[in-house]
Amino acid sequence: LFKDYISLEIALQKNEVHFAWLMPTEYLLATQKDLVTSIIGVNNLGVSAYGIQYLAHRDSELTSYYDVGTNKATSSAEHALQQFAGMRPCLTNDKSLAGYWLPLAYLAQNNIPWETPVQTHSYTANIRSLYVKGVCGFSSTYAISADPRTSSAVIDDFPDAIEMLPIIWISPPIIPNRALAVSAQVEMPLQTRVSEFLLDYSRSETGKEILSAALNYEVSALIAQTDSAFTNLRELLSYTNINLLDLVQQ
């Protein structure tokens, strides 16, 4: 175990570590220096990646481009998000990939201007601020893996939150849950053997339980996952001035 990402990166650079489970931001940082590449991803509760959703108050009378049945957008981000031009968002804080930088990245990619975000420091606070009105014009939360509008912290106080705060647009699953990354120093035959072993191991209930305990994260399954799983995320973030190191330094 390493106390922080920097310690792990130094170990990778010294070739003292050859395999590492990395969170998305950590993986993006490590690949900036060509230290690792992904070979396995984690399926958690049925999904191997998650996205974000943009919310607005029903009284704003914005058009929703979201289909409940498929849980997918019915329009492009460029078209749907244009409604937010010049508005102020409620976002978590600038240390959050999904709660801050990704929502702004979609806006920036599509040349949609926004006012300085209100940083609420939690998804629940995002939703509460939007519900009471007057704080921000729209908000964003994580999506696909779950919907924060249905959490007890929201529903207990605002039982009509889903009705009052409709989803205006939802992204594809663009943030992989996490990756087992392998050092560039490890030869391909060994990478393949490790990958095949873990994929097979994760198919048993015992394997899932041990992996979940080791990662402190519910593992429904392991999947083969290459670096290409992060391509769209990298492209989107290139439209922002994000400093990934700020996100892993607490």
N, C-alpha and C positions, 0 to 999 in steps of 0.2 A: 504494500500500500504506500501511496505517496501523499504527502500532506497537501500538495497543490499541483496544478497543471505544470507550472514551470519546472518543478522537480522531476516530473515524469518526462517532460521534453528533454531535459538535460540527459536523463538516463537513455532516452532513445538516441540522442545524438552520440552518446558514448558507446552505443551498441550494447548496453547493459540490459536492455529490455527488448524483447522481440515481438511480443503480442500484448495488446492492451485494449480493454473495453473503454470506448470513448463516447462522451456525450457529443451532440452535434457541433457545438461551438468548439470543443476541444479538437474534434476531428478536423474541422476546417482550418484551425490553427496549425495542426501538425502537418497537414497536406500542403500548406503554404510553403513549407520548407522541404517538401518531398520526403518526409520522414516515414510515412506509413501509407498504406492503402487498405480499403475496407474489403473484407472477405465474407463477413457474416453480419446480418442485421437481426433485430429482435422484433418479433410479433407480440404486441401487448394488447390483450383483449380484442383480438381480431384484426388489428391494423399494425402495419410495420412503419407507418409514417403518419404524421398529422398535419393539419393546416390551420388556417385562421378564418374567422368569419367577422364581417362588419355588421354592426347593429345600429339601428336608429330608433328613435321614439316614434310610435305610431302616429302621434299628432303632427310629426314633421311632414307627413304625407309624401314621403319619398317612395319611389317605386322599388319593389322587391324583385330581384332577379335570382330567386332561389326556389327550388322544387323540393318540397318536404319528402315526397315519396322516394326520390333518388338520393336525397341529401347532396345535391350538386347544384352548381350555378346554371342558370339558363341564358347567360349572356357573358360576354367577355368582361374582364376587369376594366378595360379602357372605357367601355360603354356604361357599365353599372356604377363605377366609382366616380364618374364625372359629376354625379349629383353632389358629391362632398366638396367640390371646388370652393376654396375660400372659407371652409368651416374649420372649427377647432375640434380635434379628437380628444377623447379620454383614453389614455394608454397607461400601462402599468408603470414602468420606469425604464430609463435608457440602459439598464443592465440586462434587459430581457430581449432575447432573440424573437420569440413568438409574440410577446406582449407589446413590443415597441418597434423594433427595427423592421420586421417583416411587413407590418401594416403600412409603415411609411415607404417601404421599398416598392410596394405595388403602386402607391400614389406617384412616387417619383418616376417609376418606369413609364407611367402613362401621362407624365407632364401635368399632373393634377396638383395645384397649389393647396396648402393648408396653413392654418394658423398654428402658433406654438402649442404643442400638446399639453394638456393637463396630466401630470403624472400622479396617478392615484395609488400606485404601489401594490395593487392586487386586481385580479379579474373581477372579484366580487364588488370591489369599490368602483370599477369601471361601470358595471351594470347598475349599481345603486345611483351613481352620479347621472347616468343617462336617464334613468327612470324618473328622478325627481325634476329633471329639466332645468335649463338655465346655466348648466355648467359647461356642457359641450354639445356639439351638434351630432356627433356619431362616436362610436366606440368600436373596439375590436377585441376579440378573445380567441383563445385556441379553439379548434373545432375538429371534427371527424372522430377523434378518439373519445370525445365526450362533449357535452354542452354545459358550460358554467351557469347558464340560465336556470338549469334544473337542479342545481346544488341546494342543499338544505339552507345554506347561509343566505341564499336569495329567495327561494320559494317560501320559506317560513315567514318572511316579512312582505314579500311581493308575490302572492300566489298567481297573479296574472302576468308575470314577467314575460312569459313566452308570447302572449298575445300583445302586450304593450310594447315589446322591444323586438320587432321582427328582424330576421336576417335579411340584409339587403344583398349581400353577395358572399359566397363562400369559395375559398381557394381549393385547388387540388391538394392532396396529401403531399406536401413539399418538404417537410422536415422529418428525416428518418429518426426513429426513436433513439437508437444508438448503434454503434458499430464495433465489431471486433476488428481491430486494425492490426495489420502485420507490418513489421519493419521491412524496409526495402532490402535489407541485408539477408533476409530469409529466402532460400531458394524455393522455386515454384513447387517441386515435388513435396517438400515438407508443408508448404502452405496448403496444398491440396489434401494431404493426409489429415492435417489438423481440422480443416474445414469439414471433410467427410465424417470424421469421428464425431465432432460436435453436432452436426446436423442429425446424425443417427442417434446420438445420445439424447437429444432434445425430444425425440419422438416418444420416449417412455415417460410415464408419470413421475418416476423417481428422478429422471434427468431434469425434467421441468422444475421439480421442487428444489433440487440442489442448485440449479442455475439461478432460479429466482432468489434463493437465499443468498447466494454468492454476490449477485448484482443488486440485491435489495430492491428488486423491481420484478413485477410479475411477468414471467416469460410464458406466453402461450405456445410459442414455437420459435425456433430459429430458422432463418431463411438465408439463402445465398444472396449476398449483396455486394456489388462492386462499387467502385468510386462514382460511377455514373449516377447512382442514387442521389448524389449531392449536386449534380450539375445545375439543375434549375434553381436551387437555393443559392448557389454561388453567383449565378447570373443576376438574380434579383438583388442580392445584397450589394452588387457592384454599383447600383444606383444610389447607394447611401454612403455616408462617411463613417460607417461603423468601424470601431476599433475592437476587434474580437478579443484582444487581450483584456480589455476593460470588463468583459463579460465573465471571464473566468477568475479574475482577481477580486476577492471579497474582502 
